[in-house]
């Protein structure tokens, strides 16, 4: 029975990939060819269990040879064959997936097949994305490579301070995480481009930086006062999504303790989303386009964030030892004024290490987030003007009120 299940799974994966190739009108194979290639890989792998792995290698070479001969004939038929070798590589990978199902981890095969189909299906959007990339965008990608693949592995993985918190490798790992999240939002923006309107602009703004989004849209409100409804809505959406970003950071840094911390933060996310919906601009013509964000992977910005993170986590360690837990909230307020990432990551890390209890952990993060909202309100007044600041005062006040109620009434240890 297990053999038939494996053959059925192999047939299904081949059909999935073949369906996509058939829709793409690939000349080398489609809805019939790819299932056959997958089944060939599975049968060869079964035979290899009893007769040696040479059979599997021979099957792979046969598929490779058939593809090569097919390409030769295709070149003779047309001097301008279809560009690229995507279908050929997909066929070889389909054979490998069929073979892997016999003795490998099946979920890995399913995930790989899914990735293959998605990559094949996203041909046009991916080519459009690359076509839209300029020198600035390539610099963002290359700088992220430097940050994550060159600098990070070279840093020592041990602490150098009396509070056992300043670990260069761990500090830079947090930098990579934050830059990666922001870069994801930046890439999504580059794909959507001018299509990033009011709602999507707020979502992407919160994913990249809610503070930068507030500053950018406040400046726009000063330039075009009639758009204030849409601007307020975008800023509130970004502020709500910022809590989603916080939840991602906690899950990444403190996976064992995240369940005890996500409740109040999720409640605050929902509350901020409700506030944003209340201020949705129903009037036509209030649609706002998202301004292009700055490169989130600049090495200078990464160094600045790394320094801030190191300072915050060192301050938490020192304050906790010399002044007690109550003074940590002062650190949270100061740190959260301009940025929530440093205090979120440092607190989550200490919670994961059981140096701070989970209740204190989420309370520090909520306190920092409220300080951040207050800072964004001040920045909006300073940049957007007093009239715009008054319009933003009520939604931000509601957000802060919701956070204070959660701090006061959310049960400890839940």
C-alpha positions as CSV (number, residue, x, y, z in Angstrom):
1,X,0.0,0.0,0.0
2,X,2.9,2.4,0.8
3,X,4.2,1.9,-2.7
4,X,0.9,3.0,-4.3
5,X,0.7,6.0,-2.0
6,X,4.1,7.1,-3.1
7,X,3.3,6.6,-6.7
8,X,0.1,8.6,-6.3
9,X,2.0,11.5,-4.6
10,X,4.6,11.4,-7.4
11,X,1.8,11.5,-10.0
12,X,0.2,14.5,-8.2
13,X,3.4,16.5,-8.0
14,X,4.1,15.8,-11.7
15,X,0.6,16.8,-12.7
16,X,0.9,20.1,-10.7
17,X,4.1,21.1,-12.4
18,X,2.9,19.8,-15.8
19,X,-0.3,21.8,-15.5
20,X,1.7,25.0,-15.0
21,X,4.0,24.2,-18.0
22,X,1.0,23.4,-20.2
23,X,-0.6,26.7,-19.4
24,X,2.7,28.4,-20.2
25,X,2.7,26.6,-23.5
26,X,6.2,25.2,-23.0
27,X,7.3,23.3,-26.1
28,X,9.3,20.6,-24.2
29,X,6.6,19.2,-22.0
30,X,3.2,19.7,-20.3
31,X,0.4,18.0,-18.5
32,X,1.5,14.5,-19.6
33,X,5.2,14.7,-19.8
34,X,5.9,16.0,-16.3
35,X,3.9,13.3,-14.5
36,X,5.8,10.7,-16.5
37,X,9.1,12.2,-15.6
38,X,8.1,12.3,-11.9
39,X,6.9,8.6,-12.0
40,X,10.1,7.6,-13.8
41,X,12.1,9.1,-10.9
42,X,10.0,7.3,-8.4
43,X,10.2,3.9,-10.1
44,X,14.0,4.3,-10.6
45,X,14.3,5.1,-6.9
46,X,12.4,2.0,-5.9
47,X,14.6,-0.1,-8.2
48,X,17.7,1.5,-6.7
49,X,16.7,0.2,-3.2
50,X,17.3,-3.3,-4.4
51,X,19.6,-3.0,-7.4
52,X,21.9,-0.1,-6.5
53,X,21.9,3.6,-7.0
54,X,23.3,3.3,-10.5
55,X,19.8,2.8,-11.8
56,X,18.7,6.1,-10.4
57,X,21.7,7.9,-12.0
58,X,21.0,6.2,-15.3
59,X,17.4,7.4,-15.1
60,X,18.5,10.9,-14.5
61,X,20.9,10.7,-17.5
62,X,18.2,9.4,-19.7
63,X,15.9,12.4,-18.9
64,X,18.8,14.7,-19.4
65,X,19.6,13.1,-22.8
66,X,16.0,13.3,-23.9
67,X,15.9,17.0,-23.1
68,X,19.2,17.6,-24.9
69,X,18.1,15.8,-28.0
70,X,14.8,17.6,-28.0
71,X,16.7,20.9,-27.8
72,X,18.9,19.9,-30.8
73,X,15.8,19.2,-32.9
74,X,14.2,22.4,-31.7
75,X,17.2,24.4,-32.8
76,X,17.1,22.8,-36.3
77,X,13.4,23.6,-36.6
78,X,13.7,27.3,-35.6
79,X,16.7,29.6,-35.6
80,X,15.0,31.6,-32.8
81,X,14.0,29.1,-30.1
82,X,12.2,30.2,-27.0
83,X,14.7,31.8,-24.6
84,X,15.9,30.2,-21.3
85,X,16.2,26.7,-20.0
86,X,13.5,26.9,-17.4
87,X,11.4,24.0,-18.6
88,X,14.5,21.8,-18.9
89,X,15.6,22.5,-15.3
90,X,12.0,22.0,-14.1
91,X,11.9,18.6,-15.7
92,X,15.2,17.5,-14.1
93,X,13.9,18.8,-10.7
94,X,10.6,16.9,-11.2
95,X,12.6,13.7,-11.7
96,X,14.5,14.4,-8.6
97,X,11.3,15.1,-6.6
98,X,9.8,11.8,-7.8
99,X,12.9,10.0,-6.7
100,X,13.1,11.8,-3.4
101,X,9.5,10.7,-2.4
102,X,10.7,7.1,-2.0
103,X,13.1,7.6,0.9
104,X,13.1,11.3,1.7
105,X,11.0,13.7,3.8
106,X,7.6,14.0,2.0
107,X,6.8,17.5,3.3
108,X,10.1,18.7,1.9
109,X,9.1,17.3,-1.5
110,X,5.7,19.0,-1.3
111,X,7.2,22.4,-0.3
112,X,9.8,22.1,-3.0
113,X,7.2,21.3,-5.7
114,X,5.1,24.3,-4.4
115,X,8.1,26.6,-4.7
116,X,8.8,25.3,-8.2
117,X,5.2,25.9,-9.4
118,X,5.1,29.4,-7.8
119,X,8.5,30.4,-9.4
120,X,7.3,29.1,-12.8
121,X,4.0,30.9,-12.5
122,X,5.5,34.2,-11.4
123,X,7.7,34.6,-14.5
124,X,6.1,37.8,-15.7
125,X,5.9,39.6,-12.3
126,X,9.5,38.6,-11.5
127,X,10.8,39.8,-14.9
128,X,8.8,43.1,-14.4
129,X,10.3,43.4,-10.9
130,X,13.9,43.0,-12.2
131,X,13.1,45.4,-15.1
132,X,12.0,48.1,-12.5
133,X,15.1,47.7,-10.4
134,X,17.6,50.5,-10.7
135,X,21.1,51.0,-9.3
136,X,19.6,52.0,-6.0
137,X,17.6,48.8,-5.7
138,X,20.6,46.6,-6.7
139,X,22.6,48.4,-4.0
140,X,19.9,47.5,-1.4
141,X,20.2,43.8,-2.4
142,X,24.0,43.8,-2.4
143,X,24.2,45.6,0.9
144,X,21.9,43.1,2.5
145,X,24.2,40.4,1.2
146,X,27.1,42.1,2.9
147,X,25.1,42.5,6.1
148,X,23.8,39.0,6.3
149,X,26.3,36.7,4.5
150,X,29.7,38.5,5.0
151,X,29.6,40.5,8.2
152,X,27.5,38.2,10.4
153,X,29.5,35.0,10.0
154,X,32.7,36.8,10.9
155,X,31.5,38.2,14.3
156,X,32.5,36.4,17.5
157,X,29.6,34.6,19.2
158,X,30.3,35.5,22.9
159,X,29.6,38.3,25.3
160,X,32.1,41.0,26.2
161,X,30.5,42.8,29.1
162,X,29.7,42.3,32.8
163,X,26.0,41.9,32.2
164,X,26.5,39.2,29.6
165,X,24.3,41.0,27.0
166,X,26.8,42.5,24.4
167,X,27.3,39.6,22.0
168,X,28.5,40.9,18.6
169,X,27.1,38.0,16.7
170,X,23.7,38.2,18.4
171,X,23.5,42.0,18.0
172,X,24.2,41.8,14.3
173,X,21.7,38.9,14.0
174,X,19.1,41.4,15.2
175,X,20.3,43.9,12.6
176,X,19.9,41.2,9.8
177,X,16.4,40.4,11.1
178,X,15.2,44.0,11.0
179,X,16.8,44.8,7.7
180,X,15.3,41.6,6.3
181,X,11.8,42.6,7.4
182,X,12.1,46.1,6.1
183,X,13.6,44.9,2.8
184,X,10.7,42.5,2.3
185,X,8.3,45.5,2.5
186,X,10.6,47.5,0.1
187,X,10.5,44.6,-2.4
188,X,6.7,44.4,-2.2
189,X,6.6,48.1,-2.8
190,X,8.8,47.7,-5.9
191,X,6.5,45.1,-7.2
192,X,3.3,47.1,-6.6
193,X,4.9,50.5,-7.4
194,X,2.3,53.1,-8.1
195,X,-0.5,50.6,-7.3
196,X,0.3,51.0,-3.6
197,X,-2.6,53.2,-2.7
198,X,-4.1,54.2,0.6
199,X,-4.6,50.8,2.3
200,X,-1.6,49.0,0.8
201,X,0.5,52.1,1.5
202,X,-0.3,51.9,5.2
203,X,0.4,48.2,5.3
204,X,3.7,48.5,3.6
205,X,4.6,51.6,5.6
206,X,4.0,49.8,8.8
207,X,6.1,46.9,7.6
208,X,9.0,49.1,6.6
209,X,8.8,51.8,9.3
210,X,5.7,53.3,10.8
211,X,7.7,56.3,12.1
212,X,9.1,57.1,8.7
213,X,5.7,56.6,7.2
214,X,4.2,59.1,9.6
215,X,6.9,61.7,8.9
216,X,6.5,61.2,5.1
217,X,2.8,61.5,5.0
218,X,2.7,64.4,7.5
219,X,4.9,66.3,5.0
220,X,2.5,65.4,2.2
221,X,-0.4,66.7,4.2
222,X,1.3,70.0,4.6
223,X,1.8,70.1,0.8
224,X,-1.8,69.0,0.0
225,X,-4.0,69.8,3.0
226,X,-7.2,68.4,1.3
227,X,-5.8,64.9,1.6
228,X,-5.7,64.9,5.3
229,X,-8.4,62.2,5.7
230,X,-6.4,59.7,3.6
231,X,-3.1,60.7,5.3
232,X,-4.6,60.1,8.8
233,X,-5.9,56.7,7.7
234,X,-2.6,55.6,6.2
235,X,-0.7,56.6,9.4
236,X,-3.1,54.7,11.6
237,X,-2.9,51.6,9.4
238,X,0.9,51.8,9.5
239,X,0.8,52.2,13.3
240,X,-1.5,49.1,13.5
241,X,0.8,47.0,11.2
242,X,3.7,48.0,13.3
243,X,2.3,45.7,16.0
244,X,2.3,42.9,13.5
245,X,5.9,43.6,12.9
246,X,6.5,43.4,16.6
247,X,4.8,40.0,16.8
248,X,7.1,38.8,14.0
249,X,10.1,39.9,15.9
250,X,9.0,38.3,19.1
251,X,8.3,35.0,17.4
252,X,11.7,35.1,15.7
253,X,13.7,36.0,18.8
254,X,11.7,34.3,21.6
255,X,9.9,31.3,20.1
256,X,9.6,29.5,23.4
257,X,8.1,32.5,25.3
258,X,6.2,34.1,22.4
259,X,2.8,32.5,23.3
260,X,2.8,34.2,26.7
261,X,3.5,37.6,25.1
262,X,1.5,37.8,22.0
263,X,-2.0,38.1,23.7
264,X,-1.9,41.8,24.8
265,X,0.1,42.9,21.8
266,X,-2.4,41.2,19.4
267,X,-5.2,42.9,21.3
268,X,-3.5,46.2,20.8
269,X,-3.0,45.4,17.1
270,X,-6.7,44.7,16.7
271,X,-7.6,47.9,18.6
272,X,-5.4,50.1,16.4
273,X,-6.9,48.4,13.3
274,X,-10.4,49.3,14.6
275,X,-9.3,52.9,15.1
276,X,-7.9,53.0,11.6
277,X,-11.2,51.6,10.1
278,X,-13.1,54.3,12.0
279,X,-11.1,57.0,10.3
280,X,-11.3,55.4,6.9
281,X,-11.8,58.2,4.3
282,X,-15.1,57.4,2.6
283,X,-15.0,60.5,0.5
284,X,-14.0,59.8,-3.1
285,X,-10.9,61.4,-4.3
286,X,-9.1,60.9,-1.1
287,X,-6.9,58.0,-2.5
288,X,-3.2,58.5,-1.6
289,X,-0.2,57.0,-3.3
290,X,2.6,55.8,-1.2
291,X,5.9,57.8,-1.6
292,X,8.9,55.7,-2.4
293,X,10.6,54.5,0.8
294,X,14.3,54.8,1.5
295,X,16.7,52.0,0.9
296,X,16.3,49.9,4.1
297,X,19.5,48.0,3.7
298,X,22.0,50.8,3.8
299,X,25.1,49.8,5.8
300,X,25.0,53.1,7.6
301,X,21.5,52.6,8.8
302,X,22.3,49.0,9.9
303,X,25.3,50.3,11.9
304,X,23.1,52.9,13.6
305,X,20.4,50.3,14.5
306,X,23.1,47.9,15.8
307,X,24.4,50.6,18.0
308,X,21.0,51.6,19.3
309,X,20.1,47.9,19.9
310,X,23.4,47.4,21.8
311,X,22.8,50.5,23.9
312,X,19.3,49.5,24.8
313,X,20.1,45.9,25.8
314,X,23.1,47.1,27.8
315,X,20.9,49.7,29.5
316,X,18.3,47.1,30.3
317,X,20.9,44.8,31.8
318,X,22.5,47.6,33.9
319,X,19.2,49.1,35.1
320,X,17.8,45.7,36.0
321,X,20.9,44.9,38.1
322,X,21.4,48.3,39.8
323,X,18.0,50.0,39.9
324,X,15.4,47.1,39.8
325,X,12.7,46.1,37.4
326,X,10.6,49.3,37.8
327,X,13.3,51.5,36.2
328,X,13.2,49.4,33.0
329,X,10.0,51.2,32.0
330,X,12.1,54.4,31.8
331,X,14.4,52.7,29.4
332,X,11.4,51.4,27.4
333,X,10.0,54.9,27.1
334,X,13.2,56.5,25.9
335,X,14.0,53.7,23.5
336,X,10.6,53.5,22.1
337,X,10.4,57.3,21.2
338,X,11.9,56.9,17.7
339,X,12.0,53.2,17.2
340,X,10.3,50.1,18.6
341,X,12.5,47.5,17.1
342,X,15.5,47.8,19.5
343,X,13.4,47.6,22.7
344,X,11.3,44.8,21.2
345,X,14.2,42.6,20.2
346,X,16.3,43.3,23.4
347,X,13.3,42.6,25.7
348,X,12.3,39.5,23.7
349,X,15.8,38.1,23.9
350,X,16.0,38.6,27.7
351,X,12.6,37.0,28.1
352,X,13.7,34.0,26.1
353,X,16.8,33.7,28.3
354,X,14.4,33.9,31.4
355,X,16.2,37.0,32.7
356,X,12.9,39.0,32.5
357,X,9.5,37.4,33.1
358,X,7.0,37.4,30.3
359,X,4.6,39.8,31.9
360,X,7.3,42.5,32.4
361,X,8.5,41.7,28.8
362,X,5.2,42.5,27.1
363,X,4.5,45.5,29.4
364,X,7.9,47.0,28.4
365,X,7.1,46.6,24.7
366,X,3.6,48.0,25.1
367,X,5.1,51.0,27.0
368,X,7.7,51.6,24.3
369,X,4.9,51.4,21.6
370,X,2.9,54.1,23.4
371,X,6.0,56.3,23.7
372,X,6.4,55.7,19.9
373,X,2.9,56.8,19.2
374,X,3.4,60.0,21.3
375,X,6.6,60.7,19.4
376,X,4.9,60.2,16.0
377,X,2.1,62.6,17.1
378,X,4.7,65.2,18.0
379,X,6.5,64.7,14.7
380,X,3.2,65.0,12.8
381,X,2.5,68.3,14.4
382,X,6.0,69.6,13.8
383,X,6.2,68.5,10.2
384,X,2.5,68.6,9.1
385,X,1.5,71.7,11.0
386,X,-0.8,72.3,14.0
387,X,-4.0,71.9,11.9
388,X,-3.0,68.4,10.8
389,X,-1.8,67.5,14.2
390,X,-5.2,68.3,15.7
391,X,-6.8,65.9,13.2
392,X,-4.4,63.2,14.2
393,X,-4.7,63.8,17.9
394,X,-8.0,61.9,18.4
395,X,-6.9,58.6,16.7
396,X,-3.5,58.6,18.4
397,X,-5.2,59.4,21.7
398,X,-7.5,56.5,21.3
399,X,-4.5,54.3,20.5
400,X,-2.7,55.3,23.6
401,X,-5.8,54.9,25.7
402,X,-6.2,51.4,24.5
403,X,-2.6,50.6,25.3
404,X,-3.0,52.0,28.8
405,X,-6.1,50.0,29.5
406,X,-4.3,46.8,28.4
407,X,-1.4,47.7,30.7
408,X,-3.7,48.2,33.7
409,X,-6.2,45.4,33.2
410,X,-4.6,42.6,31.2
411,X,-4.1,39.7,33.7
412,X,-0.5,39.0,34.6
413,X,1.0,35.8,33.4
414,X,-1.5,35.5,30.5
